[in-house]
Amino acid sequence: MDIEGAEYEVLEALLASSLRPRHLPVEFHYRFAGIGKRSAAHVRSRLSDDGCRTIFISPTGREISFIRD
């Protein structure tokens, strides 16, 4: 998912829905106003609480892949 800052809203909507993808690759963007690393940490925590685990983090830390067992 590379959607230029909209990933936070989309991931929150996904968590509120009944959809549960098995694999979820996400590129997190921090450069937009009002979006910082804290936003990414929050949504990562919510994904973890929902049963997703991190299987890959790129060297920059912006690209992260999650998997649901």
CYANA upper distance limits for C-alpha pairs under 8 A (distance plus 0.5 A):
  1 MET  CA      7 GLU  CA      7.70
  1 MET  CA     24 LEU  CA      8.07
  1 MET  CA     25 PRO  CA      6.33
  1 MET  CA     26 VAL  CA      5.06
  1 MET  CA     27 GLU  CA      6.54
  2 ASP  CA      7 GLU  CA      7.88
  2 ASP  CA     26 VAL  CA      6.81
  2 ASP  CA     27 GLU  CA      5.73
  2 ASP  CA     28 PHE  CA      8.15
  3 ILE  CA      7 GLU  CA      6.43
  3 ILE  CA     27 GLU  CA      8.32
  4 GLU  CA     28 PHE  CA      8.39
  4 GLU  CA     29 HIS  CA      6.73
  5 GLY  CA     28 PHE  CA      7.52
  5 GLY  CA     29 HIS  CA      5.76
  5 GLY  CA     30 TYR  CA      7.88
  5 GLY  CA     32 PHE  CA      7.33
  5 GLY  CA     35 ILE  CA      8.23
  6 ALA  CA     10 VAL  CA      6.77
  7 GLU  CA     11 LEU  CA      6.31
  7 GLU  CA     26 VAL  CA      8.05
  7 GLU  CA     27 GLU  CA      8.37
  7 GLU  CA     28 PHE  CA      7.46
  8 TYR  CA     12 GLU  CA      6.69
  8 TYR  CA     39 SER  CA      7.95
  8 TYR  CA     40 ALA  CA      7.97
  8 TYR  CA     43 VAL  CA      7.42
  9 GLU  CA     13 ALA  CA      6.70
 10 VAL  CA     14 LEU  CA      6.56
 11 LEU  CA     15 LEU  CA      6.63
 11 LEU  CA     43 VAL  CA      7.82
 12 GLU  CA     16 ALA  CA      6.76
 12 GLU  CA     43 VAL  CA      7.82
 13 ALA  CA     17 SER  CA      6.76
 14 LEU  CA     18 SER  CA      8.07
 14 LEU  CA     19 LEU  CA      6.94
 14 LEU  CA     20 ARG  CA      8.19
 15 LEU  CA     19 LEU  CA      8.19
 15 LEU  CA     20 ARG  CA      8.47
 15 LEU  CA     46 ARG  CA      8.47
 15 LEU  CA     47 LEU  CA      8.00
 15 LEU  CA     50 ASP  CA      8.15
 21 PRO  CA     68 ARG  CA      7.80
 22 ARG  CA     67 ILE  CA      5.99
 22 ARG  CA     68 ARG  CA      5.29
 22 ARG  CA     69 ASP  CA      7.66
 23 HIS  CA     65 SER  CA      7.76
 23 HIS  CA     66 PHE  CA      6.34
 23 HIS  CA     67 ILE  CA      5.02
 23 HIS  CA     68 ARG  CA      6.95
 24 LEU  CA     65 SER  CA      6.16
 24 LEU  CA     66 PHE  CA      5.52
 24 LEU  CA     67 ILE  CA      6.71
 25 PRO  CA     63 GLU  CA      7.79
 25 PRO  CA     64 ILE  CA      6.36
 25 PRO  CA     65 SER  CA      4.55
 25 PRO  CA     66 PHE  CA      6.58
 26 VAL  CA     63 GLU  CA      6.22
 26 VAL  CA     64 ILE  CA      5.88
 26 VAL  CA     65 SER  CA      6.56
 27 GLU  CA     62 ARG  CA      5.93
 27 GLU  CA     63 GLU  CA      4.78
 27 GLU  CA     64 ILE  CA      6.84
 28 PHE  CA     40 ALA  CA      7.23
 28 PHE  CA     62 ARG  CA      5.48
 28 PHE  CA     63 GLU  CA      6.78
 28 PHE  CA     64 ILE  CA      8.26
 29 HIS  CA     35 ILE  CA      8.16
 29 HIS  CA     36 GLY  CA      8.48
 29 HIS  CA     62 ARG  CA      7.37
 30 TYR  CA     35 ILE  CA      5.88
 30 TYR  CA     36 GLY  CA      5.30
 30 TYR  CA     37 LYS  CA      6.67
 31 ARG  CA     35 ILE  CA      7.39
 31 ARG  CA     36 GLY  CA      7.75
 32 PHE  CA     36 GLY  CA      8.33
 35 ILE  CA     39 SER  CA      6.61
 36 GLY  CA     40 ALA  CA      7.50
 37 LYS  CA     41 ALA  CA      6.69
 38 ARG  CA     42 HIS  CA      6.61
 39 SER  CA     43 VAL  CA      6.87
 40 ALA  CA     44 ARG  CA      6.49
 41 ALA  CA     45 SER  CA      6.60
 42 HIS  CA     46 ARG  CA      6.82
 43 VAL  CA     47 LEU  CA      6.65
 44 ARG  CA     48 SER  CA      6.67
 45 SER  CA     49 ASP  CA      6.64
 46 ARG  CA     50 ASP  CA      6.71
 47 LEU  CA     51 GLY  CA      7.03
 47 LEU  CA     52 CYS  CA      5.88
 47 LEU  CA     53 ARG  CA      8.17
 48 SER  CA     52 CYS  CA      5.22
 48 SER  CA     53 ARG  CA      6.26
 51 GLY  CA     68 ARG  CA      6.49
 51 GLY  CA     69 ASP  CA      8.03
 52 CYS  CA     66 PHE  CA      6.32
 52 CYS  CA     67 ILE  CA      5.87
 52 CYS  CA     68 ARG  CA      5.12
 52 CYS  CA     69 ASP  CA      7.87
 53 ARG  CA     66 PHE  CA      5.80
 53 ARG  CA     67 ILE  CA      6.00
 53 ARG  CA     68 ARG  CA      6.94
 54 THR  CA     64 ILE  CA      7.53
 54 THR  CA     65 SER  CA      6.39
 54 THR  CA     66 PHE  CA      4.98
 54 THR  CA     67 ILE  CA      7.03
 55 ILE  CA     64 ILE  CA      8.15
 55 ILE  CA     65 SER  CA      6.17
 55 ILE  CA     66 PHE  CA      6.13
 55 ILE  CA     67 ILE  CA      7.17
 56 PHE  CA     63 GLU  CA      8.40
 56 PHE  CA     64 ILE  CA      5.99
 56 PHE  CA     65 SER  CA      5.56
 56 PHE  CA     66 PHE  CA      7.72
 57 ILE  CA     61 GLY  CA      6.13
 57 ILE  CA     62 ARG  CA      7.86
 57 ILE  CA     63 GLU  CA      6.34
 57 ILE  CA     64 ILE  CA      5.06
 57 ILE  CA     65 SER  CA      7.19
 58 SER  CA     62 ARG  CA      7.05
 58 SER  CA     63 GLU  CA      5.79
 58 SER  CA     64 ILE  CA      6.99
